[in-house]
Amino acid sequence: MAKRQDTKKFFENLSGAGKSIGVLTSGGDAQGMNAAVRAVVRMGIYVGAKVYFVHEGYQGMVDGGDNIEEASWESVSSMLQVGGTVIGSARCKEFRSHEGRLKAAHHLVQRDITNLCVIGGDGSLTGANLFREEWSGLLEELVQQGLIDEEAAQNNSELHIVGMVGSIDNDFCGTDMTIGTDSMPPEDGWEEQMCQKLSENRADKKRLNIIIVAEGAIDSHNKPITTDHIKELVVSCLGFDTRVTILGHVQRGGTPSAFDRILASRMGVEAVLALLEASASTPACVVSLCGNQAVRLPLMECVQMTQDVQKAMDEKNFEEAVRLRGSSFNVAVLNVGAPAAGMNAAVRSAVRVGITEGHKMFAVNDGFEGFYKGQIKEIKWGDVGGWTGQGGSILGTKRTLPAKHLDKIAEQIRIHNINALLVIGGFEAFLGVMELSAAREKYNEFCVPMVMVPATVSNNIPGSDLSIGADTALNAITDTCDRIKQSASGTKRRVFIIETMGGYCGYLASVGGLAAGADAVYIYEEPFDIRDLQSNVEHLTEKMKTGIQRGLVLRNENSNENFTTDFIYQLYSEEGKGVFDCRKNVLGHMQQGGAPSPFDRNFGTKIAAKAIQWISRKLKDSYKEGRVHDTACLLGMRRRAMVFQPVVQLKDQTDFIHRIPKEQWWLKLRPLMKILAKYKTSYDVSDSGQLEHVTRVRPKKVD
């Protein structure tokens, strides 16, 4: 442990004193841009730098004047929940010219701004890199024209640029997710396949079908696929009543999701760290997210990769564009533990991918309880239609563990000839797979491939950074916090105390607090005492003396058995008398309900598909004497990759008493939350992104 401590790097060693950072948004609006701006401003001010808004993107840089405005801590308050970009974004033809960039350089030098954080798409970031390459020449011209002196040119001799990709299109190579988002052309014959699928659905009594078409969709011959063309196909071939709806700019508006806020906040802080560490030899970079790991990538390598993809598509080499971007077995699927939004999307994906792989899929109702009672039936392609957007668990889920019912479960496996198990659920699912694995010596029936996919709002499963359902719960928390704060928009000096779920795991409270802009978050993993509570009250008292008039405090339900939500509410009310008043709210099971977020739908779909593909490989490659041995795994997101990990290896990483992992990655985000709330704290940046080259082959999953 001591050795690990020696390798840590803290951002206190990175000073922003004497530095000025300009932040601008360019191109189309994207939800979450404001969260990124807020993070850049507050992190920049925190390390001692001056931070400037560049209003209206590059146009504001060219025009100068009031368009370049120094930001304060308070000026980015209440920005988290606002969609679009409050500092404006405009496409600027003048910046594309040398004269325009000369004006922009002059306006930056006047304010000693030599660090730029550009939030935009590939065009905006390419323009920023060109600006950096020309910088020394632009300064020479400004000196020759008498607009700046030699001393100003020398003091501002280096321009550092860091990009953040803000685009709803998610079309920038090098980053898994761009701020504001959460396809490749179909093969020949797609029209017949589409109509056949619609006809099959109608034959199965499914009367509603939704076809989604990207605005730039093309076929394998580069011919546009339009909504009108698809409507004509459906009407002429099938005679179905068909309507077209074009979403348009509705997709750009609205409140950013919890994921977009957290992504933007993490990338904003990472951008400031990259600027502080930049030198003359450091290339302009893009801060990015690969899996759950922050990375820094050379900007122009990302741009080149993006252009290569477009070139491959233009040349109809679609397989290359995608690259840049047997036997039948019986497989059973079950949900275990509390319901989590996205479970149904995962089951749907598992069933359909399994059928595609040639397997017969079986659904188990009510978890392990239904398993030993024989509530098992074959589930077919059409049975899971429309499941993606439904919350809860359609299969039914219970917390019952299998240990007391092993004889009956083994009997059901024999009766239905089950060759593999996919268990989707929370901590009980983890324990259940461990119990089945441990019973293999006694029960040969359990010697089959088993995969557990984590699905729980608490996000407390060892072996995975993320769980299905946690993002939806975060959105519920964030949305509620937004509404609560808005409810007091006409009331001055009010503090809200909010209790979240999670058991002993503080993920929801901590990450929800980061997304909602909380002033303090109390969790079990970070013990606190009465002095900490008093310090937080004093901090809020000071905050109320500024233009910020509202406070937000989150408490995890099991953070402390004595310092309950009621106790904290009463303490804040008493100590804040005459300065602010308090309100409390216990969110309860509303965090578990509702339709799954787009992230949880996609995450559930992808991780379940990977699990089934892994099961197929194990069954086909290692099938011996009717059974496969030593394959009870958890599939989790670990930093950059989806990783299959034997459950027995995860025992030592688990606190079984409190039902949490012994090490949790998100604890490193807590100092970030405190910094953005203006607390002085220590922040370990040893895990921050390091500059690396763009690779054309993504990291492979690890068995």
Solvent accessible surface area in square Angstrom, and as a share of the most:
residue,aa,sasa,rsa
1,M,188,0.84
2,A,80,0.62
3,K,168,0.71
4,R,103,0.38
5,Q,100,0.45
6,D,120,0.62
7,T,94,0.55
8,K,70,0.30
9,K,71,0.30
10,F,59,0.25
11,F,6,0.03
12,E,92,0.41
13,N,122,0.62
14,L,34,0.17
15,S,67,0.43
16,G,0,0.00
17,A,74,0.57
18,G,88,0.84
19,K,70,0.30
20,S,7,0.05
21,I,1,0.01
22,G,0,0.00
23,V,0,0.00
24,L,0,0.00
25,T,0,0.00
26,S,5,0.03
27,G,13,0.13
28,G,19,0.19
29,D,54,0.28
30,A,0,0.00
31,Q,25,0.11
32,G,0,0.00
33,M,0,0.00
34,N,0,0.00
35,A,0,0.00
36,A,0,0.00
37,V,0,0.00
38,R,13,0.05
39,A,0,0.00
40,V,0,0.00
41,V,0,0.00
42,R,15,0.06
43,M,0,0.00
44,G,0,0.00
45,I,52,0.27
46,Y,30,0.11
47,V,16,0.09
48,G,45,0.44
49,A,8,0.06
50,K,108,0.46
51,V,1,0.01
52,Y,22,0.08
53,F,12,0.05
54,V,0,0.00
55,H,43,0.19
56,E,73,0.33
57,G,0,0.00
58,Y,12,0.05
59,Q,54,0.24
60,G,0,0.00
61,M,0,0.00
62,V,3,0.02
63,D,76,0.40
64,G,2,0.02
65,G,45,0.44
66,D,137,0.71
67,N,41,0.21
68,I,9,0.04
69,E,84,0.38
70,E,92,0.41
71,A,7,0.05
72,S,52,0.33
73,W,15,0.05
74,E,60,0.27
75,S,54,0.35
76,V,0,0.00
77,S,35,0.23
78,S,63,0.40
79,M,10,0.04
80,L,6,0.03
81,Q,24,0.11
82,V,60,0.34
83,G,24,0.23
84,G,8,0.08
85,T,18,0.11
86,V,77,0.44
87,I,4,0.02
88,G,14,0.14
89,S,28,0.18
90,A,31,0.24
91,R,172,0.63
92,C,10,0.06
93,K,166,0.70
94,E,61,0.28
95,F,10,0.04
96,R,172,0.63
97,S,42,0.27
98,H,71,0.32
99,E,109,0.49
100,G,0,0.00
101,R,19,0.07
102,L,22,0.11
103,K,97,0.41
104,A,0,0.00
105,A,0,0.00
106,H,31,0.14
107,H,31,0.14
108,L,0,0.00
109,V,7,0.04
110,Q,105,0.47
111,R,59,0.22
112,D,80,0.42
113,I,0,0.00
114,T,21,0.12
115,N,4,0.02
116,L,0,0.00
117,C,0,0.00
118,V,0,0.00
119,I,0,0.00
120,G,0,0.00
121,G,20,0.19
122,D,57,0.29
123,G,54,0.52
124,S,14,0.09
125,L,0,0.00
126,T,45,0.26
127,G,19,0.18
128,A,0,0.00
129,N,12,0.06
130,L,69,0.34
131,F,0,0.00
132,R,51,0.19
133,E,118,0.53
134,E,41,0.18
135,W,4,0.02
136,S,71,0.46
137,G,34,0.32
138,L,0,0.00
139,L,6,0.03
140,E,105,0.47
141,E,50,0.23
142,L,1,0.00
143,V,35,0.20
144,Q,145,0.64
145,Q,102,0.45
146,G,62,0.60
147,L,86,0.43
148,I,19,0.10
149,D,86,0.44
150,E,121,0.54
151,E,119,0.53
152,A,26,0.20
153,A,15,0.11
154,Q,143,0.64
155,N,104,0.53
156,N,2,0.01
157,S,62,0.40
158,E,75,0.33
159,L,6,0.03
160,H,22,0.10
161,I,5,0.03
162,V,4,0.02
163,G,0,0.00
164,M,0,0.00
165,V,1,0.00
166,G,3,0.03
167,S,13,0.08
168,I,41,0.21
169,D,85,0.44
170,N,40,0.20
171,D,65,0.34
172,F,8,0.03
173,C,13,0.08
174,G,30,0.29
175,T,11,0.06
176,D,44,0.23
177,M,28,0.13
178,T,0,0.00
179,I,0,0.00
180,G,10,0.10
181,T,16,0.09
182,D,52,0.27
183,S,119,0.77
184,M,53,0.24
185,P,21,0.13
186,P,49,0.31
187,E,141,0.63
188,D,95,0.49
189,G,30,0.29
190,W,30,0.10
191,E,46,0.21
192,E,117,0.52
193,Q,118,0.52
194,M,32,0.14
195,C,13,0.08
196,Q,112,0.50
197,K,78,0.33
198,L,13,0.06
199,S,49,0.32
200,E,76,0.34
201,N,31,0.16
202,R,66,0.24
203,A,77,0.60
204,D,80,0.41
205,K,171,0.73
206,K,71,0.30
207,R,186,0.68
208,L,144,0.71
209,N,46,0.23
210,I,137,0.69
211,I,68,0.35
212,I,159,0.81
213,V,39,0.22
214,A,58,0.45
215,E,179,0.80
216,G,58,0.56
217,A,27,0.21
218,I,36,0.18
219,D,20,0.10
220,S,24,0.16
221,H,102,0.46
222,N,51,0.26
223,K,129,0.55
224,P,93,0.58
225,I,14,0.07
226,T,66,0.39
227,T,44,0.26
228,D,89,0.46
229,H,69,0.31
230,I,13,0.07
231,K,75,0.32
232,E,112,0.50
233,L,28,0.14
234,V,6,0.04
235,V,70,0.40
236,S,91,0.59
237,C,79,0.47
238,L,49,0.24
239,G,59,0.57
240,F,35,0.15
241,D,120,0.62
242,T,28,0.16
243,R,186,0.68
244,V,58,0.33
245,T,107,0.62
246,I,140,0.71
247,L,105,0.52
248,G,36,0.34
249,H,147,0.66
250,V,120,0.69
251,Q,92,0.41
252,R,62,0.23
253,G,37,0.36
254,G,53,0.51
255,T,82,0.48
256,P,4,0.03
257,S,41,0.26
258,A,0,0.00
259,F,30,0.12
260,D,10,0.05
261,R,3,0.01
262,I,17,0.09
263,L,2,0.01
264,A,0,0.00
265,S,0,0.00
266,R,41,0.15
267,M,5,0.02
268,G,0,0.00
269,V,3,0.01
270,E,10,0.05
271,A,0,0.00
272,V,0,0.00
273,L,1,0.01
274,A,7,0.05
275,L,2,0.01
276,L,15,0.07
277,E,58,0.26
278,A,22,0.17
279,S,50,0.32
280,A,71,0.55
281,S,103,0.66
282,T,38,0.22
283,P,54,0.34
284,A,4,0.03
285,C,6,0.03
286,V,1,0.00
287,V,0,0.00
288,S,1,0.01
289,L,10,0.05
290,C,22,0.13
291,G,18,0.17
292,N,13,0.07
293,Q,14,0.06
294,A,18,0.14
295,V,3,0.02
296,R,16,0.06
297,L,10,0.05
298,P,11,0.07
299,L,1,0.00
300,M,77,0.34
301,E,54,0.24
302,C,1,0.00
303,V,1,0.01
304,Q,95,0.42
305,M,11,0.05
306,T,20,0.11
307,Q,92,0.41
308,D,28,0.14
309,V,10,0.06
310,Q,97,0.43
311,K,122,0.52
312,A,8,0.06
313,M,33,0.15
314,D,83,0.43
315,E,107,0.48
316,K,104,0.44
317,N,71,0.36
318,F,27,0.11
319,E,154,0.69
320,E,50,0.22
321,A,0,0.00
322,V,78,0.45
323,R,113,0.41
324,L,15,0.07
325,R,100,0.37
326,G,103,0.99
327,S,65,0.42
328,S,77,0.49
329,F,22,0.09
330,N,25,0.13
331,V,0,0.00
332,A,0,0.00
333,V,1,0.00
334,L,0,0.00
335,N,0,0.00
336,V,0,0.00
337,G,1,0.01
338,A,24,0.19
339,P,55,0.34
340,A,0,0.00
341,A,1,0.01
342,G,0,0.00
343,M,0,0.00
344,N,0,0.00
345,A,0,0.00
346,A,0,0.00
347,V,0,0.00
348,R,65,0.24
349,S,5,0.04
350,A,0,0.00
351,V,0,0.00
352,R,38,0.14
353,V,34,0.20
354,G,0,0.00
355,I,57,0.29
356,T,103,0.60
357,E,49,0.22
358,G,35,0.34
359,H,9,0.04
360,K,90,0.38
361,M,1,0.01
362,F,20,0.08
363,A,1,0.01
364,V,0,0.00
365,N,42,0.22
366,D,40,0.21
367,G,0,0.00
368,F,0,0.00
369,E,32,0.14
370,G,0,0.00
371,F,0,0.00
372,Y,39,0.15
373,K,109,0.46
374,G,27,0.26
375,Q,69,0.31
376,I,16,0.08
377,K,127,0.54
378,E,71,0.32
379,I,8,0.04
380,K,123,0.52
381,W,82,0.29
382,G,15,0.14
383,D,78,0.40
384,V,0,0.00
385,G,25,0.24
386,G,59,0.56
387,W,25,0.09
388,T,34,0.20
389,G,26,0.25
390,Q,85,0.38
391,G,29,0.28
392,G,21,0.20
393,S,23,0.15
394,I,72,0.37
395,L,9,0.04
396,G,18,0.17
397,T,23,0.14
398,K,84,0.36
399,R,138,0.50
400,T,38,0.22
401,L,59,0.30
402,P,0,0.00
403,A,51,0.40
404,K,187,0.79
405,H,43,0.19
406,L,30,0.15
407,D,96,0.50
408,K,107,0.45
409,I,0,0.00
410,A,1,0.01
411,E,75,0.34
412,Q,23,0.10
413,I,0,0.00
414,R,133,0.49
415,I,108,0.55
416,H,44,0.20
417,N,85,0.43
418,I,0,0.00
419,N,10,0.05
420,A,0,0.00
421,L,0,0.00
422,L,0,0.00
423,V,0,0.00
424,I,0,0.00
425,G,0,0.00
426,G,4,0.04
427,F,5,0.02
428,E,12,0.05
429,A,0,0.00
430,F,0,0.00
431,L,37,0.18
432,G,0,0.00
433,V,0,0.00
434,M,26,0.12
435,E,46,0.21
436,L,0,0.00
437,S,18,0.12
438,A,85,0.66
439,A,12,0.10
440,R,32,0.12
441,E,181,0.81
442,K,163,0.69
443,Y,25,0.10
444,N,87,0.44
445,E,23,0.10
446,F,0,0.00
447,C,6,0.04
448,V,2,0.01
449,P,0,0.00
450,M,0,0.00
451,V,0,0.00
452,M,0,0.00
453,V,0,0.00
454,P,0,0.00
455,A,0,0.00
456,T,18,0.11
457,V,7,0.04
458,S,18,0.12
459,N,8,0.04
460,N,13,0.07
461,I,2,0.01
462,P,1,0.01
463,G,4,0.04
464,S,14,0.09
465,D,12,0.06
466,L,28,0.14
467,S,3,0.02
468,I,0,0.00
469,G,0,0.00
470,A,2,0.02
471,D,10,0.05
472,T,12,0.07
473,A,0,0.00
474,L,4,0.02
475,N,34,0.18
476,A,21,0.16
477,I,0,0.00
478,T,3,0.02
479,D,66,0.34
480,T,17,0.10
481,C,0,0.00
482,D,7,0.04
483,R,159,0.58
484,I,22,0.11
485,K,31,0.13
486,Q,102,0.45
487,S,88,0.57
488,A,1,0.00
489,S,82,0.53
490,G,79,0.76
491,T,46,0.26
492,K,157,0.66
493,R,102,0.37
494,R,38,0.14
495,V,0,0.00
496,F,12,0.05
497,I,0,0.00
498,I,0,0.00
499,E,31,0.14
500,T,1,0.01
501,M,29,0.13
502,G,3,0.03
503,G,27,0.26
504,Y,79,0.30
505,C,0,0.00
506,G,0,0.00
507,Y,8,0.03
508,L,0,0.00
509,A,0,0.00
510,S,6,0.04
511,V,3,0.02
512,G,0,0.00
513,G,0,0.00
514,L,4,0.02
515,A,0,0.00
516,A,0,0.00
517,G,21,0.20
518,A,3,0.02
519,D,7,0.04
520,A,7,0.06
521,V,6,0.04
522,Y,8,0.03
523,I,0,0.00
524,Y,69,0.26
525,E,38,0.17
526,E,62,0.28
527,P,120,0.75
528,F,22,0.09
529,D,46,0.24
530,I,82,0.42
531,R,179,0.65
532,D,62,0.32
533,L,0,0.00
534,Q,63,0.28
535,S,58,0.37
536,N,19,0.10
537,V,3,0.02
538,E,94,0.42
539,H,38,0.17
540,L,1,0.00
541,T,30,0.17
542,E,99,0.44
543,K,36,0.15
544,M,1,0.01
545,K,141,0.60
546,T,53,0.31
547,G,67,0.65
548,I,22,0.11
549,Q,39,0.17
550,R,62,0.23
551,G,1,0.01
552,L,2,0.01
553,V,0,0.00
554,L,0,0.00
555,R,8,0.03
556,N,0,0.00
557,E,59,0.27
558,N,56,0.29
559,S,7,0.05
560,N,37,0.19
561,E,158,0.71
562,N,108,0.55
563,F,35,0.14
564,T,56,0.32
565,T,8,0.05
566,D,68,0.35
567,F,73,0.31
568,I,0,0.00
569,Y,61,0.23
570,Q,112,0.50
571,L,30,0.15
572,Y,0,0.00
573,S,35,0.23
574,E,100,0.45
575,E,78,0.35
576,G,0,0.00
577,K,142,0.60
578,G,83,0.80
579,V,44,0.25
580,F,11,0.05
581,D,54,0.28
582,C,6,0.03
583,R,109,0.40
584,K,91,0.39
585,N,58,0.30
586,V,89,0.51
587,L,9,0.04
588,G,24,0.23
589,H,137,0.61
590,M,97,0.43
591,Q,1,0.01
592,Q,22,0.10
593,G,36,0.35
594,G,54,0.52
595,A,59,0.46
596,P,3,0.02
597,S,10,0.06
598,P,85,0.54
599,F,28,0.12
600,D,0,0.00
601,R,78,0.29
602,N,68,0.35
603,F,8,0.03
604,G,0,0.00
605,T,44,0.26
606,K,112,0.48
607,I,0,0.00
608,A,0,0.00
609,A,18,0.14
610,K,60,0.25
611,A,0,0.00
612,I,0,0.00
613,Q,71,0.32
614,W,3,0.01
615,I,0,0.00
616,S,3,0.02
617,R,92,0.34
618,K,50,0.21
619,L,1,0.00
620,K,79,0.34
621,D,113,0.59
622,S,41,0.26
623,Y,89,0.34
624,K,143,0.61
625,E,180,0.81
626,G,25,0.24
627,R,37,0.13
628,V,3,0.02
629,H,108,0.48
630,D,132,0.68
631,T,11,0.07
632,A,7,0.06
633,C,11,0.06
634,L,0,0.00
635,L,0,0.00
636,G,0,0.00
637,M,26,0.12
638,R,82,0.30
639,R,120,0.44
640,R,85,0.31
641,A,17,0.13
642,M,19,0.08
643,V,23,0.13
644,F,4,0.02
645,Q,18,0.08
646,P,46,0.29
647,V,1,0.00
648,V,91,0.52
649,Q,118,0.53
650,L,2,0.01
651,K,99,0.42
652,D,120,0.62
653,Q,72,0.32
654,T,5,0.03
655,D,35,0.18
656,F,80,0.33
657,I,148,0.75
658,H,44,0.19
659,R,84,0.31
660,I,10,0.05
661,P,16,0.10
662,K,129,0.55
663,E,123,0.55
664,Q,18,0.08
665,W,60,0.21
666,W,3,0.01
667,L,58,0.29
668,K,73,0.31
669,L,17,0.09
670,R,8,0.03
671,P,28,0.17
672,L,1,0.01
673,M,7,0.03
674,K,56,0.24
675,I,0,0.00
676,L,2,0.01
677,A,12,0.09
678,K,102,0.43
679,Y,35,0.13
680,K,172,0.73
681,T,40,0.23
682,S,56,0.36
683,Y,24,0.09
684,D,24,0.13
685,V,2,0.01
686,S,45,0.29
687,D,49,0.25
688,S,13,0.09
689,G,1,0.01
690,Q,96,0.43
691,L,74,0.37
692,E,56,0.25
693,H,129,0.58
694,V,27,0.16
695,T,98,0.57
696,R,101,0.37
697,V,93,0.54
698,R,140,0.51
699,P,74,0.47
700,K,165,0.70
701,K,69,0.29
702,V,84,0.48
703,D,105,0.55
